[in-house]
Amino acid sequence: MRKSEAIWIGATVTVVGILVAALMVWGPPLSDAPPDLSSNVITDTRMIPMLEQHRAMMEQMRASATPQMMQMMANDPMWQMLDSGDMIGMMEDAEADMDRMMGRP
């Protein structure tokens, strides 16, 4: 083995060693258990007042709308979801999906 090859191998081993040491010190924990994120979970009950405020605001807008605007809103899928309560269900489903993906209980 030539001197240059030995230097190259030594430098590579040194860099790999430094990277492994850095990962051990500053890397993620080696535990398979998911972190406790219970304090970060936003429950759907905190969203209900916001959705109700949004609904009230939209109803105020609806009260001052023209008949043409009323017809357009009646045919709008977003208005239909808001009126039927499906929007809250969709948001709860999305939150449950995010919790599942993040490994939250």
C-alpha atoms as a printed R data frame, in Angstrom:
    type eleno elety resid chain resno       x      y      z
1   ATOM     1    CA   MET     A     1   0.000  0.000  0.000
2   ATOM     2    CA   ARG     A     2   1.340  3.384 -0.950
3   ATOM     3    CA   LYS     A     3   1.633  6.255  1.464
4   ATOM     4    CA   SER     A     4  -1.067  8.280 -0.337
5   ATOM     5    CA   GLU     A     5  -3.542  5.374 -0.078
6   ATOM     6    CA   ALA     A     6  -2.850  5.033  3.628
7   ATOM     7    CA   ILE     A     7  -3.439  8.762  4.132
8   ATOM     8    CA   TRP     A     8  -6.688  8.577  2.135
9   ATOM     9    CA   ILE     A     9  -7.962  5.600  4.142
10  ATOM    10    CA   GLY     A    10  -6.932  7.248  7.416
11  ATOM    11    CA   ALA     A    11  -8.709 10.476  6.509
12  ATOM    12    CA   THR     A    12 -11.864  8.579  5.498
13  ATOM    13    CA   VAL     A    13 -11.908  6.587  8.741
14  ATOM    14    CA   THR     A    14 -11.377  9.791 10.726
15  ATOM    15    CA   VAL     A    15 -14.253 11.615  8.999
16  ATOM    16    CA   VAL     A    16 -16.588  8.643  9.427
17  ATOM    17    CA   GLY     A    17 -15.610  8.414 13.094
18  ATOM    18    CA   ILE     A    18 -16.329 12.101 13.642
19  ATOM    19    CA   LEU     A    19 -19.729 11.786 11.935
20  ATOM    20    CA   VAL     A    20 -20.676  8.743 14.018
21  ATOM    21    CA   ALA     A    21 -19.603 10.503 17.226
22  ATOM    22    CA   ALA     A    22 -21.599 13.612 16.262
23  ATOM    23    CA   LEU     A    23 -24.709 11.515 15.578
24  ATOM    24    CA   MET     A    24 -24.351  9.791 18.920
25  ATOM    25    CA   VAL     A    25 -24.096 13.111 20.759
26  ATOM    26    CA   TRP     A    26 -26.524 15.311 18.802
27  ATOM    27    CA   GLY     A    27 -28.590 12.796 16.848
28  ATOM    28    CA   PRO     A    28 -32.060 11.514 17.564
29  ATOM    29    CA   PRO     A    29 -32.584  9.219 20.538
30  ATOM    30    CA   LEU     A    30 -32.073  5.539 19.825
31  ATOM    31    CA   SER     A    31 -35.325  4.542 21.532
32  ATOM    32    CA   ASP     A    32 -38.094  3.113 19.373
33  ATOM    33    CA   ALA     A    33 -40.743  4.613 21.630
34  ATOM    34    CA   PRO     A    34 -42.433  7.669 20.104
35  ATOM    35    CA   PRO     A    35 -41.827 10.942 21.953
36  ATOM    36    CA   ASP     A    36 -44.534 12.186 24.313
37  ATOM    37    CA   LEU     A    37 -46.360 14.848 22.333
38  ATOM    38    CA   SER     A    38 -49.509 14.937 24.438
39  ATOM    39    CA   SER     A    39 -48.972 18.593 25.312
40  ATOM    40    CA   ASN     A    40 -48.892 19.486 21.592
41  ATOM    41    CA   VAL     A    41 -52.160 17.801 20.624
42  ATOM    42    CA   ILE     A    42 -54.853 20.265 19.622
43  ATOM    43    CA   THR     A    43 -58.239 18.751 20.258
44  ATOM    44    CA   ASP     A    44 -61.217 19.339 18.022
45  ATOM    45    CA   THR     A    45 -63.065 21.030 20.891
46  ATOM    46    CA   ARG     A    46 -60.696 23.994 20.595
47  ATOM    47    CA   MET     A    47 -61.598 24.342 16.918
48  ATOM    48    CA   ILE     A    48 -65.368 24.294 17.365
49  ATOM    49    CA   PRO     A    49 -65.644 27.922 18.607
50  ATOM    50    CA   MET     A    50 -63.560 29.125 15.652
51  ATOM    51    CA   LEU     A    51 -65.724 27.198 13.216
52  ATOM    52    CA   GLU     A    52 -68.875 28.559 14.833
53  ATOM    53    CA   GLN     A    53 -67.515 32.121 14.535
54  ATOM    54    CA   HIS     A    54 -66.732 31.440 10.887
55  ATOM    55    CA   ARG     A    55 -70.225 30.101 10.321
56  ATOM    56    CA   ALA     A    56 -71.801 33.156 12.025
57  ATOM    57    CA   MET     A    57 -69.711 35.495  9.874
58  ATOM    58    CA   MET     A    58 -70.761 33.642  6.736
59  ATOM    59    CA   GLU     A    59 -74.417 33.811  7.788
60  ATOM    60    CA   GLN     A    60 -74.083 37.593  8.226
61  ATOM    61    CA   MET     A    61 -72.674 37.786  4.723
62  ATOM    62    CA   ARG     A    62 -75.528 35.610  3.469
63  ATOM    63    CA   ALA     A    63 -78.120 37.972  5.034
64  ATOM    64    CA   SER     A    64 -76.948 40.858  2.856
65  ATOM    65    CA   ALA     A    65 -76.542 38.809 -0.340
66  ATOM    66    CA   THR     A    66 -78.599 39.254 -3.495
67  ATOM    67    CA   PRO     A    67 -80.869 36.420 -4.737
68  ATOM    68    CA   GLN     A    68 -78.299 35.562 -7.414
69  ATOM    69    CA   MET     A    69 -75.601 35.328 -4.785
70  ATOM    70    CA   MET     A    70 -77.860 33.172 -2.596
71  ATOM    71    CA   GLN     A    71 -78.367 30.744 -5.492
72  ATOM    72    CA   MET     A    72 -74.645 30.578 -6.133
73  ATOM    73    CA   MET     A    73 -73.964 29.871 -2.438
74  ATOM    74    CA   ALA     A    74 -76.677 27.195 -2.334
75  ATOM    75    CA   ASN     A    75 -74.908 25.352 -5.163
76  ATOM    76    CA   ASP     A    76 -71.412 25.793 -3.689
77  ATOM    77    CA   PRO     A    77 -70.038 22.537 -2.198
78  ATOM    78    CA   MET     A    78 -68.201 24.436  0.542
79  ATOM    79    CA   TRP     A    79 -71.425 26.069  1.727
80  ATOM    80    CA   GLN     A    80 -73.200 22.714  1.602
81  ATOM    81    CA   MET     A    81 -70.496 21.128  3.782
82  ATOM    82    CA   LEU     A    82 -70.643 24.050  6.222
83  ATOM    83    CA   ASP     A    83 -74.433 23.856  6.484
84  ATOM    84    CA   SER     A    84 -74.486 20.082  6.985
85  ATOM    85    CA   GLY     A    85 -71.666 19.935  9.536
86  ATOM    86    CA   ASP     A    86 -69.553 17.765  7.222
87  ATOM    87    CA   MET     A    87 -66.736 20.331  7.424
88  ATOM    88    CA   ILE     A    88 -66.176 19.630 11.126
89  ATOM    89    CA   GLY     A    89 -66.148 15.890 10.442
90  ATOM    90    CA   MET     A    90 -63.585 16.345  7.673
91  ATOM    91    CA   MET     A    91 -61.371 18.447  9.938
92  ATOM    92    CA   GLU     A    92 -61.622 15.859 12.731
93  ATOM    93    CA   ASP     A    93 -60.677 13.117 10.259
94  ATOM    94    CA   ALA     A    94 -57.710 15.168  9.039
95  ATOM    95    CA   GLU     A    95 -56.558 15.744 12.624
96  ATOM    96    CA   ALA     A    96 -56.851 12.018 13.377
97  ATOM    97    CA   ASP     A    97 -54.802 11.246 10.247
98  ATOM    98    CA   MET     A    98 -52.093 13.704 11.328
99  ATOM    99    CA   ASP     A    99 -52.044 12.207 14.828
100 ATOM   100    CA   ARG     A   100 -51.680  8.730 13.342
101 ATOM   101    CA   MET     A   101 -48.852  9.820 11.029
102 ATOM   102    CA   MET     A   102 -47.042 11.547 13.907
103 ATOM   103    CA   GLY     A   103 -47.466  8.511 16.168
104 ATOM   104    CA   ARG     A   104 -49.629 10.360 18.656
105 ATOM   105    CA   PRO     A   105 -52.082  8.409 20.812
